[in-house]
Amino acid sequence: MIDKKKDLSWVYNHVMANRALMLFTIIWTIYIVFDYNILIQRPVLLYEPIWGFQKLFLPSLIPPFLFVIIVLLSIGLSVFNFLSKSFFKCFLLAFLVMLLNAIRWNYGSTSHVGHLFILTHLFFAFTPNYNKRNIKAIRIDLKIVKLSLFGILITYSMAGFWKFLSLAKTVYIGDFKSVSWLHKDAVELNAITNRRMLDNEVSSFMFSLYQIPYIWEIATLLVFGIQLTAVLAVCSRKYANLVLVVLVSFHLFNTFFNDIIFNVAPIVLLILLFPYHLVFKNKFIDFKQRVGG
Amino acid sequence: MSAFSFVRQKYFEDKDFYPFFYWKLYTKPTGCMYSYKDYRLYGVTEKLDTFRINNKGYSLFDKDDYFYFIQGEAQSVLKNKRDSIHIVNRIKIFAKALGFNSKEYLIVEEEFNPLDIVRNPNAYKVKVIFSAKND
């Protein structure tokens, strides 16, 4: 009986996450309209596609009429997927979101923004529409919900894995010429160089905080440990809460103190791992009764 | 900041497939060798003085855009990847879009020790890697 309740909380949270994702996609698309308004004023010669799909679908800056069609289609698909999702609608939306996000990537380099968002759209396309299902189908499909979450979070785990591999290599080959993440200077070197890329300086207050011994090494290990084990969030709701808090804090710390600006990723993590079943308790009970019969 | 572009240039140079994510980001802190190279656009005045075009955020190119763009052009220059006339044109048009109007622009490599520069913002070595001239 308890297992069944737990199972349903995953399904309920996924249904809510899908709706939150679609709402956020509408807001995000409106932001892209403002962004396009800037890009269209840039000199044409600076536009150069990088990835294959850009060369194929975005060989030059999208003309305004086509852009408007894609934007309206994205907003329309978000609304329809909010009401009742289907594989085709979600997959098409994932593709359009990838295109809209990549308009910005045609000026020299790919940025770090938007990858998690696109991946979430892609993985959510494969999960069923629970509005039309009964409890029997849901118990079978629980695996798909967890698998989609797993697919998204494994990107964090792999990034964490390479950080630990790098640490292991440092120790194994005794390469102490370059600073590893557990060196006492690691956080300040990283902060100073990253902030300087945008011609910003590390404040003397933050610099003095970076000098506090052991705190940063412990925090680094904690964050990397959570990053490595992010996929385990699909096994336990409590662990999912911890992963959510630590990864969002990690992104916000990088945004504010390292100038590695993440606007979209923390919101996507919140959408994915927010404990909807605890916050909207009554609606969750309704949902259980509805699907449970 | 630079992580993704750097990675792309280093590992995906001739590959066209967008991988959706990259997993070897920040395996070491940036500046881990106590030395770091950054690229900036410089302008040359009529009197042949140079001035640094700071990455202060412009209406068409915010701080990220400036950094990514100059980093990308600098990598093309260093790897001799593209026709230099093409880069000259791109650099001049870019500088104009930022609101500058010089006859010559330089891509300059700034090398610094992070622990020195945090105390003295001018403690960096410069090396001109590319010149974009009007002729």
Interface residues (C-beta under 8 A of the other chain):
Chain A: I38 Q41 R42 P43 L45 L46 I50 W51 G52 F53 K55 A102 Y107 G108 S109 T110 S111 H112 H115 L116 I118 L119 L122 T155 M158 A159 F161 W162 K163 L165 S166 K177 S178 V179 S180 W181 H183 D185 A186 V187 E188 L189 N190 I192 T193 N194 R196 M197 L198 D199 E201 V202 F207 D259 I260 I261
Chain B: M1 S2 A3 F4 S5 R8 Q9 D16 F17 Y18 F20 F21 Y22 W23 K24 L25 Y26 T27 K28 P29 T30 G31 C32 M33 Y34 Y36 D38 N54 N55 K56 S59 L60 F61 K63 D64 D65 F67 Y68 F69 Q71 G72 E73 N89 R90 I93 F94 K96 A97 F112 P114 L115 I117 V118 P121
